[in-house]
Amino acid sequence: MARIALVTGAGSGIGEATARTLAAAGWHVVVCDRNADGAEKTAAAIRGSGGSAEAVELDITNIPATQAAARELSARHRLIEAVVANAGISGDGVAFEAVTEQAYDAMMAVNVKGHFFLLQALVPAMKQTGRGSIVVMSSMFALIGHTSMAHYTAAKGGLLALSKALAAELGPAGIRVNAVAPGLIRTPMTEKNTGGDEAVFVQRAARIPLRRLATMQDVADTVAYLVSPASAAITGQTLSPSGGEAFTD
């Protein structure tokens, strides 16, 4: 019987790459996204490649609906052994003084609050079985800071702190919690934020010790490691697939 993994924001970008990678490793993936068509497209692609997946429309900013869906999925699958809290929005290019309360609240609602209460609804079933792995998708900028994205960095920093708190609290129940903090990755979201300007990515890569941007697949592989038996003794940690930029910026 396949292990069950739930991935939020899996209709595109890093979430999609992660869902595909976990499916290729033998997981049954619950593909969650607020875009129902995107979720189904990812799930269909997985099934078309011989993997196992189902699509779930999930807007994690709707807390009651999110928790109800989480409890229903936990009851139906008995154990969702891996949870990848990946859904998020970006605030790239917004100066600190220009961040409105509405923009701040939206950033926190998606990146932190939604996942906080999603995990709250999923953890009880994990505790009953005494195992599970949670991975939250933070950002390299939560480690080193960055200009013109203070509310995004604050939200991703909140996820880092949450991962450490949950690692300490849930460890005795056999549940591991870790964070992944990517650098700049070429995703549909970052392509949109940069206007598709190739020079942005070339200049960034030149500053990185490995002289290349990490890819969506690099991030997906990091997540796959953290939910695998190979990382059985790892919890409360942050891995940054950034080509070394996280310690040089």
Order of alpha helices (4+ residues) and beta strands (2+ residues): beta-alpha-beta-alpha-beta-alpha-beta-alpha-alpha-beta-alpha-alpha-beta-alpha-alpha-alpha-beta
